[in-house]
Amino acid sequence: MRNIVFVGLAAIMIASCAARADEEKPARAEASAGEQAKTPEPRIFKTRASVNANGKTIRYEATAGETFIYDDKGAPTASIFSTSYIAEGFADPKTRPVAFIFNGGPGSASLWLHMGVFGPKRVRLPAASESGDPLDDGAAPFDIIANPQSVIDVADLVFIDPVGTGWSRTLGEAKGEDFWGVDEDARSIREFIRRWLVEHKRWNSPKYLMGESYGTTRSAALIDALENGWTDISMNGIVLISSVLNFSLDATDPGNDVAYIGLFPSYAATAWHHGKIDRARWNGDFGAFLDAARAFAIDKYLPALMKGQLLPAAERTAIIADIAAFTGLKLRYIGQSDMRIPLGAFMRELLRDEGLTVGRLDSRFTGKEASAIGETPDDDPSAYGIDGAYTAAMLDYFGRDLKVDITDRYVTLGGVSKWNWSTNSAGGENSYVNVAPYVERAMRQNRDLRVFSANGYYDMATPFFGTELTLAQPAFDRDRLTIAYYDAGHMMYIHQPSLEKLSADIRAFIAPKN
């Protein structure tokens, strides 16, 4: 399974191309010899401030600091760093929701959602170029601004950095491997949430999980860890941003033809954006074009791939022509690839004649390549186009606004290794990780649990059609499921109109019932 799912990992790392080998070392996340000899006290930093969110002035207390979790013998095993924003003036916890928020990776800190969409301040990226495509973030100084799109007007916010990310680390004799796995990670975050609820006396508040990318995988595993037992913590909702629940729909490994179906409408959307499609054929209607791409993928493309060499020559020629019409790729290239175009190959091939590659996290981004004949991209322009701004903004905000006085290295991404992909829901050694059954079961056992799925049309890391197919399975209660779309990519909130729509959509989803 390790060889199979590792490619799946590459498909959903929130900024894997930004996690270069000379950055964070996995050993950083484990306790040093000095830490094992003496466990320090948790470092806690409290401040007060206000923000105008959704037209309302919200005063809040911010607590940035460490929460220790312990083993069965009472020995500390890890310190999990989090940032909580608790609004003032809400006396009744039953009417004040709380949202637990994290990013993905696995191995990413929560800075992207913190400084991108939900926190009281955010980093503003450069405006789009004349072509309408996003620009690289460049270098400091970056714009750190008040965030009127924060949802703190409807919920208290808790940003969590899992062990090995941000300033979270192991303690005592614990090892990183004790926390680095689908189920291991979920258990540690479950314990953090339990302790947070105890400390803040919020057991009877509406509770939500919000995750992005692998954070959606974490949410699914976590909802099972939280609710599957007698001492469960029932949740009111899950927000899935750029989902990956069933990895088989994302990984274009040899023999895994279903992944090409999940990716196909994202290829089509990308080709449309970059002017590689005959838009007149579709009367300029992007929605109708995508609907046709979905239908082709399921009704014609998938059966053709399944037939393999049994596919008649005339049918093969027709399928290749349709693929070209939807993706903008050359007929010969599609034929030589046996109608199977891996993600990296598509990124490189679509704009090869222009000397450019398109982004994986956000295919609106383009970047120049070192070689004009490379088969796959040197890097992901949608990753290196944003990472500098977010890291600088997060650390500046921690120090200046939240008064965090920590000199340890902050692990943005890449602080974990040897991730254990085995999970009770995976189905066996030779299967892809599939945590969708966790969400299905939670919805069956909790009639109040609702699910919101946010998807970017230009996200090729966690493609929207793969999510649609996952959530279309019979066990999901469609009456409690909301699916929304944005004209952006994996991190749709870097696009201002999508940020505003996402904020409004989630605000409506988590607002308490009147």
Helices and strands as residue ranges (DSSP letters): H 2-12, G 16-18, G 26-29, H 33-37, E 44-53, E 56-70, E 76-87, G 93-95, E 98-102, H 111-113, I 114-118, E 121-124, E 143-146, E 156-161, E 169-170, G 176-178, H 182-200, E 207-213, H 214-227, E 237-243, G 247-249, H 258-273, G 279-282, H 286-296, I 297-301, H 302-307, G 308-310, H 313-327, H 331-336, H 343-349, G 352-354, E 356-358, E 366-368, H 381-384, H 387-400, H 436-445, E 450-456, H 464-471, G 478-480, E 481-486, G 492-494, H 496-510
